[in-house]
Amino acid sequence: MTSPSSSHPPAATSASADPSVPSAPFTRSGTSVVIVGAGPAGLTVANVLRAAGVDCVLLEAESREFIERRPRAGFIEEWAVRALARQGLAGGLLERAETQAEFEFRFGGERHAIRTARLSGRRHFVYPQPLLVSDLLASYVEGAGGEARFGVRDVRLHDVEGSAPAVSYRDPVTGERYRLDCDIIVGADGARGVCRAAIPAERAVITRYDHGVAWLAVLAQAPPSADGVVFGIHERGLGAHMARSREITRYYLEVPSGDDAGDWPDERVWEELHIRLAARGARPLTEGPLSEKTVLDMHNYVVEPMAYGRLYLAGDAAHLVAPIAAKGMNLAINDALLLGEALIARSKGDDRGLAGYSEACLRRVWQYLEFSQWLSEVLHGASSGDRFRAGTASARLRRLLGSESAAKAFAGLYIGEESDL
């Protein structure tokens, strides 16, 4: 077992026989599964495997301290919470998370509530990703004695299509190279990681969709100004409010693609939020210091299949869903649970789960992408400068607000369902 500060077990040192590994000596050891990336996907897989007695090692490029405070998503769907609970991984979440049962659209100076819990029978759990990551790390490292190595550098994948896959990396302190021989590699290192890049272009199809807008994401050190999520639809652009805790609020502003966070001083951010979220009867916004500003281009991509040889992608390494409908972390959890179960079955001689892994994940991925695109048109139509898009977005809103059946269908997709759709 390694300590949380990343120590590495001694092993015999030898020269490399793999031409893709540097010729300098390296320390060599082995395990069943190497997991690259300690986000929700990688950590969930690691916990599931550890509980089932399947050997694994977790590699992460950042420090433990960094990933436990890195700002990320905060909405977890109820089916995902129940699935984590069945694995014994939702203790902190169930104890500390807030739940949300409705949200509202604001447009034309009016407020329009969508009571998602009543319509769907399910709720959103609000639990910032850093808290979930901390819980999963504690469960894996301290609770189960799992092996995690942080701050690794120059990660490389070897013989992914062959019979002897491996992952090598360099220790950030000593500069020494390590090589982990394994049976399976789990690529959960995100959109810019090495795992997705290890798949040859001719062996996967990457589908990308650009929404043509960007969002400025800000984190306000201020209590929420509404009970839940608010989407302000305005001709100047979307404004959104999302409660994170009783002291922290996430806000989004639609901004032109190409804008930089430096273009948006605090005063300008608050001025636009006041305009775009204004509505009769709404509580005034509570202002506070903005601790984070990031411009996010709203785009999606999907890698098909989510597997190549002995490499299996999960989470953002396999698909990216713009944060329009808060689906990304939920898809990562779904991938991880399916992959964990498939790897456990493989350890018992059953490869059917791995063979069907990509197809099973992609059913939910495409459903969530379709919903995200639909909601994007609703949220951005008024500011598009296109009368057709603005008109159809308005028609969608009227149907959603005026039809119980349309509202129920929307709520089911917004909250998510247990099945893989």
ZAGUVO-554197 format. One line per field, with one value per residue (C-alpha): residue in one letter; x, z, y. Coordinates in Angstrom, 1 decimal. Layout:
N
lonu = [a,...]
px = [X,...]
pz = [Z,...]
py = [Y,...]
***
This chain:
421
lonu = [m,t,s,p,s,s,s,h,p,p,a,a,t,s,a,s,a,d,p,s,v,p,s,a,p,f,t,r,s,g,t,s,v,v,i,v,g,a,g,p,a,g,l,t,v,a,n,v,l,r,a,a,g,v,d,c,v,l,l,e,a,e,s,r,e,f,i,e,r,r,p,r,a,g,f,i,e,e,w,a,v,r,a,l,a,r,q,g,l,a,g,g,l,l,e,r,a,e,t,q,a,e,f,e,f,r,f,g,g,e,r,h,a,i,r,t,a,r,l,s,g,r,r,h,f,v,y,p,q,p,l,l,v,s,d,l,l,a,s,y,v,e,g,a,g,g,e,a,r,f,g,v,r,d,v,r,l,h,d,v,e,g,s,a,p,a,v,s,y,r,d,p,v,t,g,e,r,y,r,l,d,c,d,i,i,v,g,a,d,g,a,r,g,v,c,r,a,a,i,p,a,e,r,a,v,i,t,r,y,d,h,g,v,a,w,l,a,v,l,a,q,a,p,p,s,a,d,g,v,v,f,g,i,h,e,r,g,l,g,a,h,m,a,r,s,r,e,i,t,r,y,y,l,e,v,p,s,g,d,d,a,g,d,w,p,d,e,r,v,w,e,e,l,h,i,r,l,a,a,r,g,a,r,p,l,t,e,g,p,l,s,e,k,t,v,l,d,m,h,n,y,v,v,e,p,m,a,y,g,r,l,y,l,a,g,d,a,a,h,l,v,a,p,i,a,a,k,g,m,n,l,a,i,n,d,a,l,l,l,g,e,a,l,i,a,r,s,k,g,d,d,r,g,l,a,g,y,s,e,a,c,l,r,r,v,w,q,y,l,e,f,s,q,w,l,s,e,v,l,h,g,a,s,s,g,d,r,f,r,a,g,t,a,s,a,r,l,r,r,l,l,g,s,e,s,a,a,k,a,f,a,g,l,y,i,g,e,e,s,d,l]
px = [0.0,1.2,0.7,-1.6,1.6,2.7,5.4,6.3,7.0,10.5,11.0,13.8,15.3,16.1,16.7,13.7,12.9,9.9,11.0,8.2,9.8,12.9,16.1,17.0,16.4,13.0,11.3,8.9,6.0,2.5,-1.1,-4.4,-5.8,-4.1,-6.5,-5.3,-7.1,-8.5,-11.8,-15.2,-15.0,-11.5,-12.1,-15.5,-13.9,-11.0,-13.4,-15.6,-12.6,-10.9,-14.1,-14.3,-10.6,-9.4,-5.9,-5.6,-3.3,-4.6,-2.4,-3.1,-1.1,-2.2,-1.6,-4.2,-4.7,-5.4,-8.0,-9.8,-10.4,-10.6,-14.0,-16.2,-19.8,-22.3,-25.5,-25.9,-29.0,-30.9,-30.3,-26.6,-26.8,-28.7,-26.1,-23.2,-25.0,-25.3,-21.5,-21.1,-19.8,-22.5,-22.2,-21.0,-23.2,-26.4,-25.4,-24.4,-25.9,-28.8,-31.6,-33.6,-37.1,-37.7,-36.1,-37.4,-37.2,-37.2,-38.1,-40.2,-39.9,-41.9,-40.9,-42.0,-41.4,-40.9,-41.6,-39.3,-39.8,-43.5,-43.4,-40.7,-40.8,-37.0,-34.7,-31.3,-28.6,-26.3,-22.9,-19.8,-17.5,-14.5,-16.4,-17.3,-13.7,-12.6,-15.1,-14.1,-10.3,-10.8,-12.8,-10.2,-6.9,-7.6,-10.6,-9.6,-5.9,-5.9,-2.8,-2.8,0.2,-0.2,1.8,3.0,4.6,5.2,2.5,2.7,0.6,2.3,1.2,-2.5,-3.6,-1.2,-1.0,1.2,-0.2,1.6,1.6,4.8,5.4,8.1,8.3,8.1,10.6,13.3,12.8,12.8,10.6,8.2,6.4,3.2,2.5,-1.3,-4.2,-6.4,-6.0,-8.8,-8.5,-10.3,-7.9,-10.3,-10.6,-6.9,-5.4,-3.0,-5.5,-7.8,-4.8,-3.4,-6.2,-5.1,-7.4,-8.4,-9.6,-12.2,-14.8,-14.9,-18.1,-18.1,-20.9,-20.3,-23.2,-21.7,-21.7,-19.6,-20.5,-18.6,-18.6,-18.1,-18.2,-19.6,-18.7,-22.3,-25.4,-27.9,-30.5,-33.0,-33.9,-32.6,-31.5,-32.7,-32.3,-32.7,-33.6,-32.8,-32.0,-28.7,-27.8,-28.4,-28.0,-28.0,-28.0,-27.1,-26.9,-23.8,-24.0,-25.5,-22.5,-21.5,-23.4,-22.4,-23.4,-23.2,-23.4,-23.6,-20.7,-19.4,-17.1,-13.6,-14.1,-11.6,-12.4,-10.3,-13.0,-15.4,-14.6,-16.8,-18.9,-19.7,-20.6,-23.0,-24.6,-25.4,-26.6,-29.0,-30.4,-30.7,-32.1,-34.6,-38.2,-41.3,-41.3,-37.8,-35.4,-32.6,-29.3,-26.9,-23.5,-20.1,-16.5,-16.0,-13.4,-13.3,-13.9,-13.6,-14.9,-16.2,-16.9,-20.2,-19.3,-19.7,-17.8,-18.2,-15.5,-16.9,-16.2,-15.1,-12.5,-9.4,-7.5,-7.0,-7.8,-11.3,-12.3,-14.6,-15.9,-14.6,-12.0,-14.8,-17.4,-17.8,-21.2,-21.4,-22.6,-25.9,-27.9,-25.5,-25.0,-21.2,-20.6,-23.6,-22.3,-18.9,-20.5,-22.6,-19.5,-17.5,-20.2,-20.7,-16.9,-16.3,-18.9,-17.5,-14.0,-15.1,-16.9,-13.7,-11.7,-14.1,-13.7,-16.7,-15.8,-19.3,-19.6,-16.4,-17.4,-20.7,-19.3,-19.1,-22.5,-24.1,-22.6,-23.3,-27.0,-27.2,-24.5,-26.5,-29.7,-28.2,-26.5,-29.9,-31.5,-28.6,-28.9,-32.7,-32.2,-29.5,-31.9,-34.4,-31.8,-29.9,-32.6,-33.6,-30.1,-29.2,-30.1,-32.0,-35.7,-36.4,-34.4,-35.9,-39.4,-39.0,-37.3,-40.3,-42.7,-40.8,-41.2,-44.9,-45.4,-43.3,-45.2,-48.6,-48.7,-48.6,-47.4,-44.6,-43.6,-43.4,-41.3,-38.9,-38.6,-37.8,-34.9,-33.7,-33.5,-32.4,-33.7,-32.3,-32.4,-29.7,-32.4]
pz = [0.0,-0.7,1.6,0.5,-0.2,-2.9,-2.1,-4.5,-3.6,-4.3,-7.2,-9.3,-11.7,-15.2,-18.7,-20.9,-23.6,-24.8,-27.6,-26.4,-23.0,-22.4,-22.3,-18.8,-16.1,-14.5,-11.5,-12.6,-10.8,-11.6,-10.8,-12.4,-13.3,-13.6,-13.3,-14.7,-13.2,-9.7,-10.5,-9.8,-12.5,-11.6,-7.9,-8.2,-10.3,-7.8,-4.8,-6.6,-7.5,-4.1,-2.4,-4.7,-4.1,-7.6,-7.4,-8.8,-8.7,-9.1,-10.8,-10.7,-12.2,-9.6,-5.9,-3.5,-2.0,-5.4,-6.5,-3.2,-3.7,-7.5,-8.3,-10.4,-10.8,-7.9,-9.0,-8.6,-9.8,-7.4,-9.3,-9.0,-5.3,-4.8,-6.9,-4.9,-1.7,-2.8,-3.1,0.4,-1.2,-0.3,3.4,3.4,0.5,2.2,5.5,4.1,0.7,0.2,-2.1,-4.7,-5.7,-8.2,-10.3,-12.2,-15.5,-15.5,-18.6,-19.5,-15.9,-14.6,-12.6,-13.8,-11.4,-12.6,-9.7,-10.8,-7.7,-7.9,-11.7,-11.6,-8.1,-7.8,-6.6,-7.4,-4.7,-4.4,-3.4,-4.9,-6.7,-4.4,-1.5,-3.4,-4.5,-0.9,0.3,-2.4,-1.8,2.0,1.3,-1.1,0.5,4.2,4.4,2.1,1.9,-1.8,-3.6,-5.0,-6.5,-6.9,-8.8,-11.4,-14.6,-18.2,-18.1,-21.1,-22.1,-23.7,-25.7,-25.3,-28.1,-27.1,-24.5,-22.1,-21.5,-19.1,-17.9,-17.1,-15.4,-13.8,-10.1,-9.7,-6.9,-7.8,-11.6,-11.5,-14.0,-12.9,-15.0,-14.0,-16.0,-15.9,-17.6,-18.1,-18.2,-17.2,-18.8,-16.5,-16.9,-18.5,-21.8,-22.0,-20.6,-22.2,-22.4,-25.1,-27.0,-27.0,-29.3,-32.9,-35.0,-37.3,-34.3,-32.9,-34.2,-32.2,-32.7,-31.6,-31.4,-30.6,-29.2,-30.5,-27.1,-24.0,-20.3,-17.7,-14.6,-11.3,-7.7,-5.3,-1.6,-0.9,0.2,-2.5,-3.6,-4.5,-3.2,-6.2,-9.8,-11.7,-15.5,-16.5,-20.3,-21.6,-25.0,-23.5,-22.8,-20.2,-16.5,-14.2,-10.4,-8.8,-5.0,-3.9,-0.1,2.4,1.9,-1.7,-5.0,-8.5,-11.2,-15.0,-17.6,-21.3,-23.0,-26.5,-27.6,-27.3,-24.3,-21.5,-17.8,-17.5,-19.6,-16.7,-13.5,-10.5,-11.0,-14.6,-13.6,-10.9,-13.1,-15.8,-13.2,-11.7,-15.2,-16.5,-13.3,-12.6,-12.1,-10.2,-6.7,-6.8,-3.9,-4.7,-5.4,-2.4,-3.7,-2.4,-3.6,-6.7,-6.0,-9.4,-13.0,-15.9,-19.5,-20.7,-24.4,-24.6,-26.7,-26.5,-27.8,-27.8,-28.4,-30.0,-29.0,-25.5,-25.6,-27.5,-26.9,-23.1,-22.6,-21.4,-21.2,-18.6,-17.8,-19.6,-21.3,-23.3,-23.6,-22.6,-22.1,-21.7,-18.2,-19.6,-18.0,-15.2,-16.6,-16.7,-13.2,-13.5,-16.7,-15.1,-12.2,-14.6,-16.7,-13.5,-12.1,-15.3,-15.9,-12.3,-12.6,-15.9,-14.5,-11.5,-13.9,-16.0,-12.9,-12.6,-16.3,-17.8,-20.5,-21.7,-19.6,-21.0,-24.5,-24.1,-21.9,-24.6,-26.0,-22.6,-21.6,-24.9,-24.6,-21.6,-23.1,-26.3,-24.4,-22.1,-25.1,-26.8,-23.8,-23.3,-26.9,-26.4,-23.3,-24.9,-27.5,-24.9,-22.9,-25.7,-28.3,-27.1,-27.3,-30.6,-32.8,-35.0,-35.1,-35.9,-33.0,-30.7,-31.8,-31.5,-28.1,-26.9,-28.3,-26.4,-23.2,-23.7,-24.3,-21.2,-19.0,-20.4,-20.7,-17.7,-19.9,-21.5,-18.1,-16.8,-19.7,-19.2,-15.5,-16.0,-18.4,-16.2,-13.1,-14.8,-14.5,-12.9,-16.2,-18.9,-21.1]
py = [0.0,3.5,6.4,9.3,11.3,8.9,6.4,3.6,0.0,-1.3,-3.7,-5.1,-2.5,-3.5,-2.0,-1.5,-4.0,-2.1,0.4,2.8,3.1,5.2,3.3,4.4,1.8,1.6,0.0,-2.7,-4.2,-5.6,-5.5,-6.6,-3.1,0.2,3.2,6.5,9.4,10.1,11.8,10.4,7.7,6.4,6.5,4.7,1.9,1.7,1.3,-1.2,-3.4,-3.1,-4.2,-7.3,-8.2,-7.3,-5.8,-2.3,0.7,4.3,6.9,10.7,13.5,16.1,16.1,14.7,18.1,19.7,17.2,17.4,21.1,21.5,23.2,21.0,19.9,19.6,17.8,14.1,12.3,10.2,6.9,7.6,8.2,4.9,3.1,4.5,3.6,0.0,0.0,1.6,4.8,7.3,7.8,11.4,12.3,11.0,12.7,16.1,16.7,19.1,18.0,20.0,19.3,22.1,24.8,27.8,29.5,33.3,35.2,38.2,39.5,36.4,33.3,29.8,27.0,23.4,21.0,18.2,16.0,16.0,15.4,12.6,11.2,11.9,14.7,16.2,15.9,18.9,17.7,19.4,17.1,17.8,16.5,13.3,12.9,13.3,10.7,8.2,8.7,8.2,5.0,3.7,4.7,4.9,2.6,-0.2,0.1,0.8,1.9,5.4,7.3,11.1,13.7,11.2,12.6,11.5,8.8,6.4,3.4,0.4,-2.7,-1.7,-4.0,-6.8,-9.4,-7.5,-4.0,-1.7,1.9,3.7,7.0,9.2,10.0,13.9,14.0,11.4,11.4,7.6,5.8,3.1,0.5,-1.3,-4.4,-5.2,-7.0,-3.9,-0.2,2.1,5.6,8.0,11.0,13.4,15.3,16.2,13.0,10.6,7.7,9.0,10.2,6.6,5.4,5.6,7.9,5.0,2.9,5.3,7.8,11.1,13.1,16.7,19.2,22.9,24.9,28.2,29.9,30.1,30.4,32.4,30.2,32.1,30.9,33.5,33.5,34.4,32.4,31.4,33.9,31.2,27.8,25.9,26.3,29.3,29.8,33.4,33.5,36.9,38.6,39.6,36.0,33.3,34.0,31.0,30.5,27.2,26.8,24.8,25.2,27.6,29.9,29.3,29.9,29.0,31.5,31.3,34.0,33.4,35.3,35.5,32.7,33.9,36.1,35.8,35.8,39.0,40.7,40.3,42.2,41.5,44.6,43.7,40.1,41.2,43.9,41.3,38.8,41.3,42.1,38.5,37.0,39.8,38.7,39.9,38.5,37.1,37.7,40.2,38.6,38.5,39.6,38.5,38.0,35.9,33.3,31.7,32.8,30.5,30.7,27.4,26.8,24.8,21.8,18.0,15.1,11.3,8.6,5.4,2.8,3.6,0.8,-0.1,-3.3,-3.6,0.1,1.1,4.8,6.2,9.7,12.7,10.7,9.0,11.8,15.4,16.9,20.6,21.6,22.9,20.1,19.0,15.5,15.0,13.6,11.3,9.8,9.3,7.4,5.3,4.4,3.5,1.2,-0.6,-1.0,-2.1,-4.8,-5.9,-6.1,-8.1,-10.5,-10.8,-11.8,-14.7,-15.7,-13.9,-11.3,-10.5,-7.3,-5.9,-6.8,-4.9,-2.1,0.6,0.0,-0.1,3.3,5.0,4.5,6.8,9.1,9.8,10.2,12.8,14.6,14.9,16.3,18.8,20.0,20.4,22.4,24.5,25.7,26.6,28.6,30.3,30.8,34.3,35.6,33.9,36.8,34.3,34.8,31.2,29.8,32.4,31.5,27.8,28.2,30.2,27.5,24.8,26.8,27.3,23.6,22.7,25.1,24.4,20.6,18.2,15.4,17.5,18.7,15.1,14.0,16.9,16.3,12.6,13.6,16.5,14.4,11.1,7.6,4.4,2.4,2.9,4.4]
***
